[in-house]
């Protein structure tokens, strides 16, 4: 008998729900909690699915459950099936069920310039019918927008307890501050120190921002001050052009220059950042219920960061 026929006849919705939950949550424990199942029951269902598929869909280890290549391919089809069923159910009770899914994502500018392009590309491979509205903004504006319901998901920095009230936060990475210049900058031929770097014109974030606070702590620690020929701006694109074209020294969060360093359009100076850095993570409203596309976007953010 044809293997595909057996698979199609014996697979059940519980198999798909279990598979997608594990892919989204990254661990069997969190997936079981999401589905209100015991972990042994969830493991049994997942094992049944892998037996029907005749291949491993996840690699299980200390870091959780990671999709195999076959698992990633199957996820695309599983999500489409569940999404189609979800839309079919909505069509019986809502006249607007045919409207496309629209997700509202707020993100720090440094995230938008760093990891966000790969997140969006991978997400649209899984959810080609979804529209993502992206806003890049300062952290306090992002947090206020999340609380007001202007965004479904945010990627930002951890703030104090009062500001974070009503929000759920999940750490992705810790962002350090770097000093970068163009590859032909005269500084690179010298024994670089913070004091020497500050003899050149500087591009830096405005006062009241986390990058500026870290930069000021670095300068205070070493008894340095900003030069008079200083550009204060929250525009990452302007700062990048100044650093790439001219002899400006750019104080910038590491997330914003990942691609620049990779392609060597900018070079990091060997000047140590102050402190451990700023935690950046996923923020959502506490207790909010996400649609399937939003859950897929959350899972994609986690996977793109870890992978």
N, C-alpha and C positions, 0 to 999 in steps of 0.2 A: 504493500500500500504506500502511496506517495506520502513522504514525510511532511510536506507542506499541508496536505489534506488533514493529517492527524493533528498537526499543530493548530490549524485553524478551527477544527472541530472541538478540540479539547480546551483551548484557552478560554478563560473566563475574565469578566471585568475585574474580579478581585485580584487576579494576577497583574493586570495593567495598573490598577490603583496602587498596589504594593510596590511594583517596580518603579513607578514615577515618584512615589513618596520617598523611597530610598535614594533615588537619583537626586531629588531636590534637597533632602535633609543631610545627606552625606554619611549618616550612620544609621544602623538598624534600630538603635534605641530611640533616636528622635523620630524616625519614621513610624515606629510602633506607637509612640505617644500621639503623633499627629492623627493616626488612623484609629486610635482607641483600641489597639490590639496588644496582646502580650508579645514580647519579643520572640518566644518560641513559635507562636502561631504565625508571626510574620516571616520568620526564617523558613518555616515549612512551606508557606505559599511561594516564597522566592525560590526555594529549591525545586518545587514542582515546575515553576516557569522555566528555570534553566534546564531541567530535564526534558521538558517539551521542546525547548529551543535546540537542545543538543550541544550547548556551548555555555561557557561562563559569561555572564553579563556584568558581573562585578568582581573586582579583586578586593578581598577583605583583609584588613591589616590593622596596625595600631592607629593609623590615621583615619580609620573609618572604611567606608565602602566606596571605591573608585570605579567608575565605569570603564569597562574594557572597550576596545574598538568596536566590537559587535554590539556592546551595550549602548554606545553612543548612537550607532545606526538605528538600533531598535527604539531608543528613546524618541527619536523623531517621529516614528510611526505610532508609538503608544500615545504620545501627546496629541497627535492629530485625531486619533480615534476618540480619546476622552473629550477633547475639545469639541469634536463633531457631536458627540452625545450631549454635551453640555448645551451647545447651541440649539440642538433639536428640542431639548427639554424647555429651554427658555421660549422657544417659538410658540409653545402652547399657551403661555401666560403673558407674553410681552410683545407689543407691536414693534418694539425697537430692537428685537433680537438680531436683525440683519446688520445693524451698525457694527463697524469694525471695533476691535478692542483698542482702547487708547490708554496708555500708561504714562503717568507723569513722574518724571525722575528729576530730582534736584541733586546737584553734585558740586563739590568744590572745583574751582578752576583747575587746580593742580591735578585732580583726578581726571577731569575731562581731557586734559592734555596728555595724560599718561595711560591709564588702564582702560578708560571708557571706550575708545574706538574698538578694541578687540572684544570687549563685552558685548557691544551692540551688534557687531558682525556675527558673533557666535549665536546670540539670541535670535537674530532674524533668520538664521539657518534653521532654527527649531520652530520659530513662530513667524513665518513670513507674512501672516495676515495682520500682525499687530503694529500699531503706530506708537512710537515712543517720543513723547515731548520732553526735551531735555532743557533744563535751565541751569546755568552755572552762576554761582553766587557766593557771597561771604557766608561763613558758618552760622553767624547769629541770624541772618536772614533765612538761611536754609532751615534752621530749627523752627523759627517762627512760622514759616510756610508749611512745614510738616504738621505742626500743631493745629494750624488753621484749615487743614485739609486741602491745601493747594498742591501737594505732592503725595503720591502713593508710596514712594521709596526715596530715601536720601542716602547719599554717601558723603559723610562729613566727619568732623573732629568731635571727640568727646568734649563736652562742656561741663560746667559745674552742675551740681545736683538739682538746683532750682530750675535751671534752663532745660535740663533733660527730663524733668517731671512729665509723665504722660507719654514718654517715648521708650521704645525698646532699642538697645544698642548691641551690635555684634562686631567685635574687633576683627579687622582685616589685616592691618599692618601698622607699623610705627614709622612715621615719616620724619626724616632728619632734615636739617638745613644744610645746603651745600653752597659753596662759593664757586661760580663757574665763569669762564672767560672763553674767548674764541681761541682756536688752536695756534694763531700767530701772535698772541698777546705777548708783549715784552716781559711780563711777569714770569713766564714759564722758563725763562733762561736764568732765573735767579733762585736763591734760597728763599722760598716763599714763607712769609709770616703774615698774620692778620694785619699787623702794623704796616707792612709794605704794601699789602693789597689795598689798604685804605688811603694810600697816596695817589690812587687812580680814581676816576669818577665811578660812582656807585649807583646801581639800581636796586631799590629795596621796597618792600611792601609798606603801606601806610601805617601810621601809629594806630594801635587798638587791635591789630591782627596778630594771630599766633606767630607767623614767621618773623614779624617785626620784634615781637617780645623776645624770641629766642636770639635774634641777631643782637638786640640790645644787651642781653645777658652775656653774650660772647664778648662784646666790646667792653662792657663793664669789668668783666673778669680779667681782661688783659690790659685795662687802662687805656683803651682806644676810643676815639670819637669819630663820627661820620665826617667825611670831607664836605666842604661847602658845595662842590660841584656834584650834587646828589639828585637823583631822580626818584621821587616817591610815587609809586603807581600800583594799582591792583590789576592792571592789564598785563597778563602773561605774554600776549602776542607782542606788545610794544617792548616789554623788557627783553624778550628773546631777540628781537631785531637789533636792539641797542647792543646787546652782548655779542651777537654774531657778527655785526658789521663794524663795530667800533671797539675802543679799548675800555668799555665799561666792565666793572666787576659786579656780577649779579648774585645777590643773596636770594636763593630760591629753594623751596621745598623739593626734596628728592623726587617725588612722584611726577613733577612737571617736566623733568628733563631726562627721563629714562631713554627715550628715543634719540634725543640729542647726543647723549653720551655714547649710545650704541653706534650711531652713525658718525661720531666724532666731529659733529658740527660745533660742539662745545666741549670744553675740558674742565674737569673739577680740580680746584686747587687743593693741595694737601693741607688744609686748615681744618682742624677738628671742630665739629659742631658742639654746642653747649647742651648738656643733659641728654637724656635718653631719646628725645624726640616727641612728636605729637601723635597720639593714637588716632587712626582713621578707620572708620567702620560703617556698617549698614545701620541706618536708622529708619524705624517705622513707628507708627502710632500704636501704643500698647493696646492689645485686644482687637486690633483691626483684622478683618477677614479679607484675604486676598483672593482674586480670581486666579484661575489656572495659569494664565499668561504671566501674571505678577509673580507667582511662585516659580515659574520657569526663569524669569529674569533674576530673581533672588539667587536661584541655584547657579545661574550662569555667572553672576558676580563672584560668588564663592569659588567656583571652578576656575575662572580666569585668573583670580588672584593666586590660588594654590598651584595652578599649573602654568 
